[in-house]
Amino acid sequence: MSAVNNTKHTSAVFLLTGIPGQEAIHLWISIPFCLLYAISLIGNSVILFIIKTDPILHEPMYIFLSMLALTDLGLLIATIPTILGVYLFNSRKISLGACFVQIFFIHTLQCIESSVLLMMAFDRFIAICNPLRYASILTHPRIARLALVFVVRSMALIFPLPFLLKRYQYCGANVLSHSYCLHQDVMTMACSDITVNNIYGLSVAFSTMVLDSLLIFLSYVMILKTVLSLTSRTKCLKALNTCVSHLCAVLLFYIPEIGLALLHRFGNSSSHFLQVVLGYVYRLVPPVIHPIVYSMKSELLRGRIIRVFVK
């Protein structure tokens, strides 16, 4: 029996899924996906290049923006091979090892992006509520230490997930809900009790995404309280305007993430199509929108980008 179980484990593969019922037009669907990927890669690469090469942009707000762009690029690279493989070449099979590696990188980068959004909220909180101490609080060494702490936190929390999944036997059809691997999707394929993974997965979510979102909400409560105390309507609107880009990034990240998590845990077969669509929105839309929104809202960044392309 042990030999049979080991055979099932080592020979098992997962089958990735495209958009249900649209297999005949997968090649056509790949065209907008390729376009979105190209826009995302170019947009975030330009943001990184401009911020790195222009000393004027070496300020906390732009440093955090470069972290966000770097995380978006990491998520794109982690999902490009399997998504385009499914739609361009109908390559649906993925081995357990490759799937577990993808799970580690996707979920680690998700946690890092949540942390970056929290740091950006802290940046806006200090800039609006305590502007006189902004430069002394958000120094470059302090930002580097803060980023290192959040990266280590994310990697340490996600590292056990692939090993917890590796303990299980996978003996069914193993058809995943997406064209990339997610922990909550893969663990439902196991032919074993997944209570440990359920509990640990929820613990990780609460100690990263939920905690970060609550701290971001608290930051904006304090920001709103400070802004509403301003006597000048012009100053009030100007202060709120500096938060628009970050608020867009927060909503684009957390709303699809929460919706996808709820559908995976409480959804049924009728919600499968919504899961797939929400998964693509979550993966593809934020990396496209972030460079556009920030370059439009930041006059300094927009001017530097125009100057580079004009040259």
VENPE-V481897 format. One record per residue. BURIAL is I if it has 24 or more other ideal C-beta (glycine too) atoms within 12 Angstrom, else O. Layout:
BEGIN
burial: [BURIAL	BURIAL]
END
This chain:
BEGIN
burial: [O	O	O	O	O	O	O	O	I	O	O	I	I	I	I	I	I	I	I	O	O	O	O	O	O	I	O	O	I	I	O	O	I	O	O	I	I	O	I	I	I	I	I	I	I	I	I	I	O	I	I	O	O	O	O	O	I	O	I	I	I	I	I	I	I	I	I	I	I	I	I	I	I	I	I	I	I	I	I	I	I	I	I	I	I	I	I	O	O	O	O	I	O	I	O	I	O	I	I	I	I	I	I	I	I	I	I	I	I	I	I	I	I	I	I	I	I	I	I	I	I	I	I	I	I	I	I	I	I	O	O	O	O	O	O	O	O	I	O	O	O	O	I	O	O	I	I	O	O	I	I	O	I	I	O	O	I	I	O	I	I	I	O	I	I	I	O	I	I	I	O	O	O	I	O	I	I	I	I	I	I	I	I	I	I	I	I	I	I	I	O	O	O	I	O	O	I	O	O	I	I	O	O	I	I	O	O	I	I	O	O	I	I	O	I	I	O	O	I	I	O	O	I	O	O	I	I	O	O	O	O	O	O	O	O	O	O	O	I	I	O	I	I	O	I	I	I	I	I	I	I	I	I	I	O	I	I	O	I	I	I	O	I	I	I	O	O	O	O	O	O	O	O	O	I	I	I	I	I	I	I	I	I	I	I	I	I	I	I	I	I	I	I	I	I	O	I	I	O	O	I	O	O	I	I	O	O	O	O	O	O]
END
